[in-house]
Amino acid sequence: MNLLLCYYGDDFTGSTDSMEGLALHGIKTMLFLQPPTAEQLEQFPDLQCFGVAGTSRSMKPEQMEQQLLPIFQQLQQTPIVHYKVCSTFDSSPEIGSIGKVIDMAKTQFTKSRVIPLLVGAPSLRRYTVFGNHFATVGEETHRLDRHPTMSRHPVTPMDEGDLRIHLNKQTDSKIGLMDILDLEGDLEKVTSRYEQRLQEHPDVLLFDVLDSDRLEKAGSLIWREAKHQPLFVVGSSGVQYALAAAWQKQGLISGTHSMKPAQPTDQLLAISGSCSPVTQGQIEWALENGFHGIRIPMEVSNNWEAILQEALTAINQGRNVILYSALGPMDPSIAENRARGLTASASGKFLGQQLGNLARRIIEESSIRRIAFAGGDTSSHAVSELGIFALEMIAPLAPGSPLCQCYSTDPRIDGLEITLKGGQVGERSFFGKVLQG
C-alpha cells in the first residue's frame, strides 16, 4: 500500500468533498468515521489516500485538544497529513478554532519548516487574493465578511475577509503569504519566491488561489515540502485538487477515473438541519415537486415516534420525503431556540443526533436505499448515528457533494447510498438531482 496522503475533516460534508477531489482524479480513496485500524486498511489494498470524518468544527478548543491530538499521532503514516477545513473558513477562537489546531500541530510536526495553508478552491468558486478570501453565491462573488450567509453565520460569523487577520485572533503563530504575484511564472521562479518567503520564518504560509494554474503550482510546492519531512497542511478541499494536479503533472497518478454518472433511485429521503438560504431554496423546490415535507420542531420533548410514522406512511405510499428543521436564516425557530437558551452549536448537535436516529429507524423499517443530508454540523452528528465505518465515492452529483456508498457491519446499512451537502452547496433542484442521478 503506497499512501500519498491522509486527512481529518472538521465536518462530514467537507470530508466527502475532499474525497471527491481525490476520486475524480482516479485516486483510490476511502473515508472512515474513525481512524482506521490496520485490518480495515487491509480491506482496501489499492488504497492511495484516506480520510477521517470528524466534528471538530463545532468543538471548543479544550474538546479539540482532547480528541485531535491522539488522532494526529495515529495519522502520521503518510507524507502529508491534511487538516481539512470548510472552504468558507468557518472558525472562531471559541468554536472550531483553526488556530488551536495549528498550535497543536506545531508540537507534533516539530521537524517541518512550515505549515502550508490553502483555502481557495476554484471548482467550488472559492478564491483567495492577497490574503483576502471570497466565495461566490449565484453569479455574485463576495468577500467573506460581506457574504450573505457567512457574515451572519449562527455559530462562526465572518467579520474579517483577510484570513491572516481572522486566524491571528485564534493563534499567535506568524502567518506569511504566498500571493498571486509570487505564484506567477514558471515553477522555477515560483519556487525561488517560495524559498524567499520561508526565509522570513513564518509558522504558517497562506497560499493565494485564483485559478487552476496557481492551484497546481501551490500543490507542487506543498508536495516538494513534504519530501523533506512528514508535512502537516491546513486547508479546504483545494488542497486535494492542488496536490492531485501536481501528482498528475509529475506522473504519480493517471489523473483519470472510471466512475459512471449517478443512477436514478426509486425514492429519496432528504434530511436538512441547515438554515442557509441556498438550502431554503432547495427545500422549497422539493416541496413544489411532490416531496412530502415534515417540519422538525426543536423541543426536547418532541414526539419523534409520530414523525417516524408520518415519514414511513408517506414512503409506503411511494412518495419522496424531506425532513427539515428550518426554512432559511429568518426561520422563527432559530430565534425561539436562542430564547430557550440553546446555542447554535448545542442545538446542532442535539438535532443532528435526533435526525440520525430517525434516519436509521426509517432505513430499518422501509425500502429507502438513498439519503441526502444537508447542513455541515447537523449532518456530521446525524451520520455518526447510522452505524457506518467508511464511505466511498460512487459518482459526482454537485461540486463538493458526491454520492457515496456506505460500509457497515449492519447488513441493513451496508451498501446504503448517501450524499452530504453543506449549506452553501448545490443548485435549487439539488434534491431532484440526487433522486434522478
C-alpha positions in Angstrom: 0.0 0.0 0.0 1.6 3.3 -1.2 -0.3 6.0 0.7 0.2 9.6 -0.5 -2.0 11.5 2.0 -4.4 11.2 4.8 -6.7 13.9 6.1 -9.0 14.7 9.0 -12.2 16.6 8.1 -13.6 19.0 10.6 -17.1 18.0 9.5 -18.6 15.2 7.4 -19.8 17.2 4.4 -16.4 18.7 4.0 -14.8 15.2 4.4 -16.8 13.8 1.4 -15.9 17.0 -0.5 -12.2 16.2 -0.1 -12.8 12.5 -1.0 -14.4 13.7 -4.2 -11.4 15.9 -5.1 -9.2 12.9 -5.0 -11.5 10.3 -6.5 -12.2 12.5 -9.5 -8.5 12.2 -10.3 -8.6 8.4 -10.2 -7.0 8.3 -6.8 -8.4 5.4 -4.7 -9.7 7.0 -1.5 -11.8 5.9 1.5 -13.4 8.0 4.1 -13.5 6.4 7.6 -15.6 7.6 10.5 -12.8 6.8 13.0 -9.0 6.4 12.4 -8.8 3.1 10.6 -7.3 0.0 12.1 -4.7 -1.9 10.2 -7.3 -4.6 9.4 -9.6 -2.1 7.9 -6.9 -0.6 5.7 -6.1 -4.1 4.5 -9.6 -4.5 3.2 -8.6 -1.9 0.5 -5.1 -3.0 -0.7 -5.1 -0.5 -3.6 -5.8 2.5 -1.3 -3.7 5.6 -2.1 -5.4 8.2 0.3 -7.8 8.0 3.2 -9.7 10.5 5.3 -11.2 10.5 8.8 -14.6 12.4 9.1 -14.8 14.4 12.3 -16.9 17.1 14.0 -14.2 19.5 15.3 -15.8 22.4 13.5 -18.4 22.5 16.3 -15.9 21.9 19.2 -14.5 24.2 21.8 -10.7 24.4 22.0 -10.3 22.1 25.0 -12.5 19.5 23.3 -10.4 19.8 20.1 -7.2 19.2 22.1 -8.6 16.1 23.8 -9.9 14.5 20.6 -7.5 15.6 17.9 -4.1 15.1 19.5 -4.4 11.3 19.6 -5.8 11.3 16.1 -2.9 13.3 14.7 -0.5 10.9 16.4 -2.2 8.0 14.7 -2.3 9.6 11.2 1.5 10.3 10.9 1.9 7.4 8.4 1.8 9.3 5.1 3.9 12.1 3.6 1.1 14.6 4.2 -1.4 14.9 7.0 -4.1 17.4 6.0 -6.5 19.1 8.4 -9.5 19.7 6.2 -11.5 22.9 6.9 -14.5 24.4 5.2 -13.8 26.5 2.1 -15.5 29.4 3.9 -13.0 29.0 6.8 -15.7 28.5 9.4 -14.0 29.1 12.7 -13.6 31.3 15.7 -11.5 31.5 18.9 -14.3 29.8 20.8 -15.6 27.2 18.3 -13.8 25.2 15.7 -10.6 27.1 16.2 -8.2 26.5 13.3 -5.6 28.4 15.2 -5.8 25.9 18.0 -5.2 23.1 15.5 -2.1 24.9 14.2 -0.8 25.3 17.7 -1.3 21.5 18.3 0.3 20.6 15.0 3.5 22.6 15.9 4.0 20.3 18.9 3.6 17.1 16.7 5.4 18.0 13.5 8.5 19.6 15.0 10.8 18.9 12.0 8.6 20.7 9.4 9.8 24.0 8.1 6.3 25.5 7.8 2.6 24.7 7.9 1.1 25.4 4.4 -2.4 26.9 4.5 -4.6 26.7 1.3 -8.3 27.6 1.4 -9.2 28.6 -2.2 -10.9 26.0 -4.4 -11.8 27.3 -7.9 -14.1 24.3 -8.5 -16.2 25.4 -5.6 -15.8 29.1 -6.6 -13.8 30.0 -3.6 -10.8 32.3 -4.1 -8.0 33.8 -2.0 -6.4 37.0 -3.4 -3.7 38.9 -1.5 -4.8 37.0 1.7 -8.5 38.0 1.3 -11.0 35.2 0.8 -14.0 35.3 -1.5 -17.0 32.9 -2.1 -19.5 33.0 -5.0 -23.2 32.8 -4.4 -25.3 32.6 -7.6 -23.5 34.9 -10.0 -22.0 37.2 -7.4 -18.7 36.8 -5.6 -18.5 38.2 -2.1 -15.6 38.8 0.3 -16.4 36.6 3.3 -17.2 39.5 5.6 -19.8 40.7 3.1 -21.1 37.2 2.2 -24.9 37.0 2.7 -24.6 33.8 4.8 -21.1 33.7 6.3 -21.2 37.3 7.5 -24.2 36.3 9.8 -23.4 32.6 10.3 -25.2 31.4 13.5 -22.1 29.8 15.0 -19.0 31.4 13.4 -19.9 34.7 11.7 -17.2 36.0 9.5 -16.4 39.7 10.3 -13.0 39.8 8.5 -12.1 38.9 4.9 -8.3 38.7 5.4 -7.6 35.2 6.5 -4.4 36.2 8.2 -6.2 38.7 10.5 -9.0 36.2 11.1 -6.6 33.5 12.0 -4.4 35.7 14.2 -7.5 36.0 16.6 -7.0 32.3 17.2 -3.2 31.8 17.3 0.0 33.8 17.9 1.7 31.9 15.1 3.4 34.0 12.5 1.5 33.9 9.2 3.2 34.6 5.9 1.6 34.9 2.4 2.5 33.4 -1.0 0.4 35.8 -3.1 -0.9 35.6 -6.6 2.1 37.5 -7.9 4.5 35.1 -6.2 2.7 32.2 -7.9 3.0 33.8 -11.4 5.5 32.5 -14.0 7.3 29.1 -14.4 7.7 26.7 -11.4 11.5 27.5 -11.1 10.7 31.2 -10.5 7.8 30.4 -8.2 10.0 28.0 -6.2 12.6 30.7 -5.7 10.0 33.1 -4.4 8.7 30.4 -2.1 12.1 29.9 -0.6 12.4 33.7 -0.1 9.1 33.6 1.8 10.4 30.9 4.0 13.4 33.0 4.9 11.0 35.2 6.8 10.4 32.2 9.1 6.6 32.1 9.1 5.0 29.3 11.2 2.2 29.2 8.6 2.3 30.1 4.9 -1.0 31.1 3.3 -1.3 30.4 -0.5 -3.4 32.7 -2.6 -5.6 30.7 -5.1 -7.3 32.4 -8.1 -7.2 29.8 -10.9 -6.1 26.3 -11.7 -2.6 27.3 -12.8 -1.8 28.9 -9.4 -3.5 26.0 -7.6 -1.3 23.4 -9.4 1.8 25.4 -8.5 0.8 25.6 -4.9 0.3 21.8 -4.9 3.8 21.3 -6.4 5.3 23.5 -3.7 3.5 21.6 -0.9 4.4 18.2 -2.3 8.0 19.4 -2.6 8.0 20.5 1.0 6.6 17.0 2.1 9.7 15.4 0.7 11.8 16.9 3.4 9.7 15.7 6.4 6.2 14.5 7.1 4.1 17.6 6.5 1.0 19.0 8.2 -1.2 21.0 5.9 -4.3 23.1 6.8 -6.9 23.9 4.2 -10.1 23.2 2.2 -10.5 20.5 -0.4 -8.5 22.9 -2.6 -5.5 21.1 -1.0 -6.6 17.8 -2.6 -7.2 19.5 -6.0 -3.8 21.2 -5.8 -1.9 18.0 -4.9 -3.8 15.9 -7.5 -2.9 18.4 -10.2 0.8 18.3 -9.1 0.8 14.5 -8.8 -0.7 14.2 -12.3 1.9 16.6 -13.8 4.7 14.5 -12.1 3.3 11.2 -13.4 2.5 9.8 -9.9 -1.2 9.3 -10.8 -3.0 8.8 -14.1 -5.5 11.6 -13.5 -8.5 9.7 -14.9 -11.4 7.9 -13.2 -13.9 5.3 -14.4 -16.9 6.5 -12.5 -20.3 6.3 -14.2 -22.9 9.0 -13.6 -25.2 8.5 -10.6 -28.2 6.3 -11.5 -31.8 7.2 -10.6 -33.3 5.7 -7.5 -37.0 4.8 -6.7 -37.3 7.0 -3.6 -35.3 9.5 -1.7 -35.2 10.5 2.0 -33.8 14.0 2.4 -32.9 15.4 5.8 -31.9 19.0 6.5 -30.6 20.7 9.6 -29.3 23.7 7.6 -30.7 27.2 7.8 -28.8 28.7 4.8 -30.7 30.5 2.1 -29.3 28.1 -0.5 -30.8 25.1 1.3 -34.0 27.0 1.8 -34.4 27.3 -2.0 -33.7 23.5 -2.3 -36.3 22.6 0.3 -38.9 24.8 -1.4 -38.1 23.2 -4.7 -38.6 19.7 -3.2 -42.0 20.7 -1.7 -43.0 22.2 -5.0 -42.1 19.0 -6.8 -44.1 16.4 -4.8 -41.8 15.7 -1.8 -43.8 15.1 1.4 -42.4 17.7 3.8 -42.2 17.2 7.6 -41.0 20.1 9.7 -39.0 19.0 12.7 -39.6 21.1 15.9 -36.6 21.6 18.2 -38.3 20.9 21.5 -36.5 18.2 23.5 -39.9 16.6 24.3 -40.8 16.4 20.6 -42.8 13.4 19.6 -40.3 11.6 17.4 -42.4 8.5 17.1 -45.2 10.5 15.4 -42.7 12.0 13.0 -41.3 8.5 12.2 -44.8 7.1 11.5 -45.7 10.1 9.2 -42.5 9.6 7.2 -43.0 5.8 6.9 -46.6 6.3 5.8 -45.5 8.7 3.0 -42.7 6.3 1.9 -45.1 3.4 1.8 -47.3 5.5 -0.4 -44.4 5.8 -2.8 -43.6 9.4 -2.0 -40.2 11.1 -1.5 -39.8 12.6 1.9 -37.9 15.7 3.2 -37.5 16.4 6.9 -36.3 19.9 7.8 -35.7 21.9 10.9 -35.7 25.4 9.4 -36.6 27.2 6.2 -33.8 29.7 5.7 -31.9 32.1 8.0 -35.0 34.0 9.0 -37.0 31.0 10.2 -38.7 31.8 13.5 -37.4 28.6 15.1 -33.9 30.0 15.2 -34.9 32.9 17.4 -37.0 30.6 19.5 -34.0 28.3 20.2 -31.9 31.3 21.3 -34.8 32.4 23.6 -34.8 29.0 25.2 -31.0 29.4 25.8 -29.9 26.9 23.2 -26.7 27.9 21.4 -26.3 27.1 17.7 -23.6 24.5 18.5 -25.7 22.7 21.1 -28.9 22.8 19.1 -27.0 21.5 16.0 -25.6 18.5 18.0 -28.9 17.7 19.5 -30.8 18.0 16.3 -28.2 16.0 14.3 -28.2 13.1 16.8 -32.0 13.0 16.7 -32.2 13.2 12.9 -29.6 10.4 12.7 -31.6 8.1 15.0 -34.7 8.9 13.0 -33.0 8.2 9.7 -31.7 4.9 11.0 -35.2 3.9 12.1 -36.6 4.8 8.7 -33.9 2.8 6.9 -34.6 -0.2 9.1 -38.4 -0.1 8.6 -38.6 0.9 4.9 -37.1 0.2 1.4 -35.2 3.5 1.3 -31.7 3.0 0.0 -30.6 6.6 -0.8 -30.5 9.5 1.7 -29.4 13.1 1.3 -28.3 15.1 4.4 -28.0 18.9 4.3 -26.1 21.0 6.8 -22.5 20.7 7.9 -22.7 20.4 11.7 -26.0 18.5 11.8 -25.0 16.1 9.1 -21.8 15.2 11.0 -23.7 14.3 14.1 -26.5 12.5 12.2 -24.3 10.2 10.1 -22.5 9.2 13.3 -25.7 7.6 14.4 -26.1 5.3 11.4 -23.5 2.6 12.3 -21.2 3.3 9.3 -17.5 2.7 9.4 -16.5 4.0 6.0 -17.7 5.8 2.8 -16.5 5.6 -0.8 -17.5 7.9 -3.6 -19.8 6.4 -6.3 -20.4 9.3 -8.6 -20.4 13.1 -8.7 -23.6 15.0 -8.1 -22.8 18.6 -7.3 -19.3 20.0 -6.6 -18.5 19.1 -3.0 -21.4 16.7 -2.5 -20.7 13.3 -4.2 -22.9 10.3 -4.0 -21.2 7.7 -1.7 -21.6 4.1 -0.7 -21.7 3.2 3.0 -19.7 0.4 4.5 -21.2 -1.1 7.7 -21.3 -4.4 9.6 -25.1 -4.0 9.7 -26.5 -5.5 6.5 -29.4 -3.0 6.6 -27.0 -0.1 6.4 -24.2 -1.7 4.3 -24.5 -0.5 0.7 -26.7 2.4 1.5 -26.2 5.4 -0.8 -25.7 8.7 0.8 -24.8 12.3 -0.1 -23.8 15.0 2.4 -24.4 18.6 1.4 -23.1 21.8 3.0 -25.5 24.7 3.4 -24.0 26.7 0.6 -23.7 23.8 -1.9 -25.8 22.9 -4.9 -28.4 24.4 -7.3 -32.0 24.8 -6.4 -33.0 21.4 -7.8 -30.3 19.6 -5.9 -32.7 17.1 -4.2 -34.2 16.3 -7.6 -30.6 15.6 -8.9 -30.0 13.2 -6.0 -33.2 11.4 -6.9 -32.8 11.3 -10.6 -29.0 11.0 -10.9 
